[in-house]
């Protein structure tokens, strides 16, 4: 166990930004490599001018054909509880609910077809780009974020959130981005898959070459999870995420394929 902990510590040290050749003179790269998911927030309110900068960063994210098929719904902690009857976790004072949104596109042009899976896929890609801008902008301004998609904060409870928040057809929740000032120091970098296991040249890597790379990363991930969460990653996957995936699948089908009579 001690040798595993030592190996994990050495790995995390290697993945620190300064050990990855990231120059402090490049603030963009520094922000990308230093950003972390925060699970402990101060209750301090976020100044409106700071919130505006962060949300404007989402507006300036790239999107396919510039359709910008997403919207941001800002909900303070008390507003979230009032509408959903659920507390925001980690003491977060504010939630940015990221929505896939083809409703407003229909206000601009006449779309007379129903293609919910295509709309979902396009909106998901565009919203993901906006989400990345949000978390990077927040970190650069001294705030922290945590992206949640599981119940009841995004895709996994899309049907409930559509009802709780009175969302029109062709609008669906993708994820919550908790926002606030972090408590204490930033957590360490979780183990990353080696560069060779992510970036391929010309052809996808053969399974016999890829398997040991993924296997090594998975062992490191399991060890890091046990240290940080005091529980088994495999058990967490079996007990929580496997049934959650089924719930998400069913909830999305009901949300994406709802009829006008369901409104």
C-alpha positions in Angstrom: 0.0 0.0 0.0 2.8 2.4 0.9 4.6 1.8 -2.4 1.3 2.4 -4.3 0.9 5.7 -2.4 4.5 6.7 -3.2 4.1 5.9 -6.9 0.8 7.9 -7.0 2.4 10.9 -5.3 5.3 10.8 -7.8 2.8 10.6 -10.7 0.8 13.6 -9.4 4.0 15.6 -9.0 5.0 14.8 -12.6 1.6 16.1 -13.7 1.9 19.5 -12.0 1.8 22.4 -14.5 5.4 23.4 -13.9 6.5 19.8 -14.6 4.6 19.7 -17.9 6.6 22.5 -19.5 3.8 25.0 -19.0 5.2 28.5 -19.0 3.9 30.9 -16.3 4.3 33.6 -19.0 1.4 32.0 -20.9 -1.7 32.7 -18.7 -4.1 30.8 -20.9 -2.1 27.5 -20.7 -1.5 28.1 -17.0 -5.3 28.4 -16.4 -6.0 25.3 -18.4 -3.5 23.1 -16.6 -4.3 24.5 -13.1 -8.1 24.4 -13.1 -9.6 21.9 -10.7 -13.1 20.7 -9.7 -14.0 22.3 -6.3 -16.0 20.5 -3.7 -15.9 23.0 -0.9 -17.2 26.6 -1.5 -17.3 29.7 0.6 -20.8 31.2 1.0 -19.6 34.6 -0.3 -21.8 36.1 -3.0 -20.3 36.5 -6.5 -20.2 40.2 -7.7 -22.5 40.8 -10.6 -19.6 42.2 -12.8 -17.6 39.0 -12.2 -20.6 36.8 -13.0 -21.2 38.8 -16.2 -17.6 38.3 -17.3 -17.9 34.5 -16.7 -21.3 34.2 -18.6 -20.1 36.4 -21.4 -17.1 34.0 -21.8 -19.7 31.3 -22.6 -21.4 33.5 -25.2 -18.1 33.8 -27.0 -17.5 30.1 -27.2 -17.4 28.6 -30.7 -20.5 26.8 -32.0 -21.5 25.0 -35.1 -22.7 27.4 -37.8 -22.7 30.1 -35.0 -26.2 28.7 -33.9 -25.3 29.0 -30.2 -27.7 26.3 -29.3 -27.4 26.7 -25.5 -28.7 29.0 -22.8 -27.6 29.7 -19.2 -30.1 29.7 -16.4 -28.6 31.4 -13.3 -30.0 30.2 -10.0 -28.8 31.3 -6.5 -28.8 28.6 -3.9 -32.1 29.7 -2.4 -33.7 29.9 -5.8 -32.5 26.4 -6.7 -34.0 25.0 -3.5 -37.3 26.8 -4.0 -37.7 25.4 -7.5 -36.2 21.9 -7.2 -36.5 21.2 -3.4 -32.9 20.1 -3.5 -29.9 21.8 -1.9 -26.9 22.7 -4.0 -23.9 20.5 -2.8 -20.6 21.6 -1.5 -22.0 24.8 -0.1 -22.1 26.4 -3.5 -23.8 29.8 -3.5 -24.8 29.7 -7.2 -25.6 27.3 -10.0 -25.3 28.0 -13.7 -27.6 25.4 -15.3 -26.5 24.9 -18.9 -29.3 24.2 -21.3 -29.4 22.7 -24.8 -31.6 25.2 -26.6 -33.2 24.8 -30.1 -36.3 26.7 -29.0 -34.8 30.1 -29.6 -33.4 29.0 -33.0 -37.0 28.3 -34.0 -37.8 31.9 -33.1 -35.4 33.1 -35.8 -36.1 30.6 -38.6 -38.9 28.2 -39.5 -37.8 24.7 -38.7 -40.6 22.3 -39.7 -38.9 19.0 -38.9 -38.5 17.1 -35.6 -35.0 15.6 -35.2 -34.5 15.4 -31.4 -31.4 13.2 -31.5 -29.6 15.5 -34.0 -30.7 18.5 -32.0 -29.5 16.9 -28.8 -26.1 16.0 -30.3 -25.5 19.5 -31.8 -26.6 21.3 -28.6 -24.5 19.0 -26.4 -21.3 19.8 -28.4 -21.9 23.5 -28.5 -22.9 23.6 -24.8 -19.7 21.7 -23.9 -17.6 24.3 -25.5 -19.5 27.0 -23.5 -19.0 25.0 -20.3 -15.2 24.9 -20.9 -15.1 28.7 -21.3 -17.1 29.1 -18.1 -14.8 27.0 -15.9 -11.6 28.5 -17.3 -12.9 32.0 -17.0 -14.0 31.3 -13.4 -10.6 29.9 -12.5 -8.8 32.9 -14.0 -10.9 35.2 -11.8 -10.2 33.3 -8.6 -13.4 31.3 -8.5 -14.0 27.6 -8.5 -16.4 25.3 -10.3 -17.9 21.8 -10.2 -19.7 20.4 -13.2 -22.6 18.0 -12.3 -24.6 16.0 -14.7 -26.1 13.3 -12.4 -29.3 13.4 -10.5 -30.8 16.0 -9.9 -28.5 18.5 -11.6 -28.5 17.7 -15.3 -29.0 15.0 -17.9 -29.9 12.4 -15.4 -33.0 14.3 -14.2 -33.8 16.1 -17.3 -37.5 15.3 -17.1 -37.8 16.6 -13.5 -35.9 19.7 -14.3 -37.9 20.5 -17.4 -41.0 20.4 -15.2 -39.5 22.2 -12.1 -38.1 25.0 -14.2 -41.0 25.2 -16.7 -38.7 24.8 -19.7 -40.3 25.0 -23.2 -40.1 22.2 -25.8 -36.7 21.9 -27.5 -35.0 23.1 -24.3 -33.3 20.5 -22.1 -30.9 20.5 -19.1 -27.3 19.4 -19.8 -25.4 20.1 -16.7 -25.1 22.3 -13.6 -21.9 24.3 -13.1 -21.6 25.2 -9.4 -19.8 28.5 -9.0 -18.2 30.1 -6.0 -15.0 31.0 -4.1 -13.0 27.8 -3.1 -12.1 27.0 0.5 -8.5 26.2 1.0 -5.9 25.1 -1.5 -6.7 23.5 -4.8 -6.9 19.7 -4.9 -4.2 17.7 -6.7 -4.5 16.7 -10.3 -6.3 13.4 -10.8 -4.4 10.8 -12.8 -4.5 11.4 -16.5 -4.2 8.8 -19.3 -0.7 9.0 -20.8 -0.3 11.2 -23.9 0.2 8.0 -26.0 -3.1 6.6 -24.9 -5.1 9.7 -26.0 -3.2 11.2 -29.0 -2.8 8.8 -32.0 -0.9 9.5 -35.2 -2.5 8.4 -38.5 -4.2 5.3 -37.1 -6.1 4.3 -33.9 -3.8 2.4 -31.6 -4.1 -1.4 -31.6 -5.8 -2.9 -28.6 -2.7 -4.9 -27.5 -0.7 -1.6 -27.3 -3.5 0.5 -25.8 -4.6 -2.0 -23.1 -1.5 -1.7 -20.9 -1.6 2.1 -21.1 -5.3 2.2 -20.0 -4.7 -0.5 -17.4 -1.9 1.5 -15.8 -4.0 4.6 -15.7 -7.0 2.8 -14.2 -4.9 1.4 -11.3 -3.7 4.9 -10.6 -7.2 6.2 -10.8 -8.5 3.6 -8.4 -5.8 4.3 -5.9 -6.3 8.1 -6.1 -10.1 7.6 -5.7 -9.6 5.5 -2.6 -7.3 8.0 -1.0 -9.5 11.0 -1.7 -12.9 9.5 -1.3 -12.2 6.7 1.2 -14.3 4.3 -0.9 -13.8 1.9 -3.8 -14.2 3.3 -7.3 -15.4 -0.1 -8.6 -18.1 -0.2 -5.9 -19.1 3.3 -6.7 -19.5 2.5 -10.4 -21.5 -0.6 -9.7 -23.8 0.9 -7.1 -24.3 4.4 -8.3 -23.3 5.0 -11.9 -24.6 1.9 -13.6 -28.2 2.4 -12.4 -27.7 6.2 -13.0 -26.9 5.5 -16.7 -30.1 3.6 -17.1 -32.1 6.4 -15.4 -30.4 9.0 -17.6 -31.2 7.1 -20.8 -34.9 6.8 -19.9 -35.1 10.4 -18.7 -33.5 11.7 -21.9 -35.9 9.7 -24.1 -38.9 11.2 -22.3 -37.5 14.7 -22.5 -36.3 14.7 -26.1 -39.4 13.0 -27.5 -42.0 14.8 -25.5 -45.1 15.9 -27.4 -47.0 19.2 -27.2 -49.7 17.3 -25.1 -47.0 16.8 -22.5 -46.4 20.5 -22.0 
